[in-house]
Amino acid sequence: MMTLQEISDRLELEKLTHDYSHAIDTRDFDALNEVFTPDAFVDYSAFGAPSGDFPYVRDWLKTGMAPFRRTHHMVANHRFVIDGDRATGRVMCFNPMEVPAADGTCQVMFLGLFYIDEYVRTPAGWRIKSRVEEATYTHNVPEGAMPG
């Protein structure tokens, strides 16, 4: 049986992944400052985007996400291992994204992935210390739609 602290930690970590998705999908990239530690490592290279320190990747998102008209980062199947003030996670993400098509219309492409995360409890609450994307599939991706 889980303790109240374990339940609280899991709910807070799950909310953190939802806050990440909300920031990305609303293009509020500065809100990611409340999701990641300032020295976090972020690796989006599985789909051709950059990897590096959090400020670099956050700033890249401001232009790198511009071609995608609408996105949904739907997270589920949260698997957390909590050890005191540190935790690891594997979080499934289903990511449909609307992109311009060559004929001037738009189409929806789909990315399937897992976020492989490391978390740390800070005085401000749980934060992502490391996030690495693990690609599982793509569907309906137009030529040249992915960064990289």
Secondary structure, 3 states (H helix, E strand, C coil): CCCHHHHHHHHHHHHHHHHHHHHHHCCCHHHHHHCEEEEEEEECHHHCCCEEEHHHHHHHHHHHCCCCCEECCEEEEEEEEEECCEEEEEEEEEEEEEEECCCCCEEEEEEEEEEEEEEEEECCEEEEEEEEEEEEEEECCCCCCCCC
